């Protein structure tokens, strides 16, 4: 069976017609239609078909016109020579600490044709590079959680009880931020079966009860919904904790057995230290939830069984540590932490694998080697790195010196999609001497490059796909040939490596097919039950056998049963409710766990709307933006923003017409639509629109509809320096006249 593996799952290749088609994998109970969009990009107008160089870079403009310049075509040999010469010049003149290997994930579900791994191996062999640490998806929580319960629970989903336990125990699920099923259709290494919808159905059929707290009713896939002001989740949780303490509902002996810091926490919540008592009356105006409702929810949690679920989006905000910390506090004080199927979950439905009871198919990756350069930045601080070379920032209790970057090399990922305050990034992006990008289509990042190499799409190369949190491994076959002259990232880097004398060390004399077979052999060594290579290629897929119970870890259950026999990897061996580092002064946010910060703190209070920027249902991040499903989701070519009808009327606008979302950071052109499911005071614009700033009536406007044009780039806190997209405030205003939109001047392009 010929299969194609993508981040959206697995598809069967149908070659019976004139052109190949993708059909749902027969073993997938809830297949996603999005993966078929790769075929639509094969011959799309945005496709990069040959190496290109920015004209001003060739003339030595030092980056001044980057993002606003034209490109000239090059031969692959000439482009390879230029890339190798520039890399060699920078490392000899400034050292390898001046090279930033900025590749981010989601470039491929395949284990070999993974752009990030390919680039990092190449740059490591060339002497090293400055790297990025953590992710935009989960960067704040990943730094925070080890301080609370130890590093074993830092990865996404590690905190979660599994769905089978949840269904069996039928806890009351209080979900902050929701469980959008559209998020669950993706997985970093792909999957053979999407299971989340089935688990939610089983939970409902078992009589499980769920309440979702979010500003958008669409965040609730089932059960009831309660509107809450965006960014105020920690306030609601601490108010519920106050109810438990004030009403004597906390088993303090059990809390002291499992945790440290309870006395300091209790004083904080009761208002005996650092601010007011965190009562329901205090939280009601901040959250928009009546005090009586918060009180009732607290009592329902302590009555149990109960599970608190947190969307990953909550921690992508200023003080994003607070909702995750407050949820742990509430799970502990309500007595639910470590109970079977109960306690705390981080990101049920955030991606396909979270919460699934299965054996993890952990295996080898394309070997990157050991990077000789130890310098790094938190992934969301790239703009600050470019703006402030040589200065320091705080990070996780230490001080980091920001490197002086002269060369950025990017393969896979699109920072001009996922970073914040894109206009500010565009200004900082002009500082390096050279930007090299490997990409399949003309994303905004490619348009802001100096030297661009075309890359084959995932559907144009053979590979194996496997996710470390899943149990399927797929033999992904090339569906179509790439356009003439377009190669894989591995082939491009091999060419450049030849000019540096590194080719043999890079590819080790193996063909791409031989590398893929070797990677599969590594999986077989780890899991002998997998079929041999020939059988695997013939069937196209394999799956690990069902897990034995001890292979599926239920977090904190053993610890709760006997904290001394199963201690946590924290200084005390117990849950740290108030770690000293998290109570230390933070120069921008105050002490992050002792001063509650609603995520729009610091924003202009005159701006009436809180901006929500969820993941899109019609694409993955900015990928597949040119595919039919994404194009059909636009209205008259514009990304669609939604707001409550009252907010549209208050702005003097008409639903179904173009409008601007704006603040001091910029303006975004959208089609505004009315939606009663969205709470007043909010506007929602999903991520993924391609940043396309244009000069209109003397004003720069992003006509691509990217909400990150408007989001704040400040870092979550000086603990994590995570992404801070949540909490932006904006206004709705009329769009420029149609005739002005028609003569807009592009600020960049191919």
URDAWO-V708957 format. One record per run of one state. SS is the DSSP state (H for helix, E for strand, - for the rest). FROM is the first residue (numbers start at 0). LEN is the number of residues. If there is no record, write none. Layout:
ss=<SS:SS>
from=<FROM:FROM>
len=<LEN:LEN>
This chain:
ss=<-:E:-:E:-:E:-:H:-:E:-:E:H:-:E:-:H:-:H:E:-:E:-:H:-:E:-:H:-:H:-:H:-:E:-:H:-:H:-:E:-:E:H:-:E:-:H:-:H:E:-:H:-:H:-:H:-:E:-:H:-:E:-:H:-:E:-:E:H:-:E:-:E:-:E:-:H:-:H:-:E:-:E:-:H:-:E:-:H:-:E:-:E:-:E:-:H:-:H:-:H:-:H:-:E:-:H:-:H:-:E:-:H:-:E:-:E:-:E:-:H:-:E:-:E:-:E:-:H:-:E:-:E:-:E:-:E:-:E:-:E:-:H:-:E:-:E:-:H:-:E:->
from=<0:2:6:8:14:20:24:33:40:46:47:51:54:58:70:73:75:93:95:98:101:109:110:114:125:129:133:138:149:150:153:162:169:171:176:182:185:195:205:209:213:215:216:219:223:226:232:246:251:258:260:261:269:279:287:290:303:305:310:311:315:316:317:320:333:342:346:375:378:387:391:395:397:401:406:411:414:418:421:428:433:439:440:441:443:447:450:455:457:460:462:466:471:476:486:487:488:499:502:507:511:526:532:539:540:543:548:551:556:561:574:576:579:583:608:612:619:620:622:623:627:633:634:635:637:638:639:643:644:650:656:663:665:674:677:678:681:684:692:696:698:702:706:709:725:726:728:734:737:742:744:746>
len=<2:4:2:6:6:4:9:7:6:1:4:3:4:12:3:2:18:2:3:3:8:1:4:11:4:4:5:11:1:3:9:7:2:5:6:3:10:10:4:4:2:1:3:4:3:6:14:5:7:2:1:8:10:8:3:13:2:5:1:4:1:1:3:13:9:4:29:3:9:4:4:2:4:5:5:3:4:3:7:5:6:1:1:2:4:3:5:2:3:2:4:5:5:10:1:1:11:3:5:4:15:6:7:1:3:5:3:5:5:13:2:3:4:25:4:7:1:2:1:4:6:1:1:2:1:1:4:1:6:6:7:2:9:3:1:3:3:8:4:2:4:4:3:16:1:2:6:3:5:2:2:4>
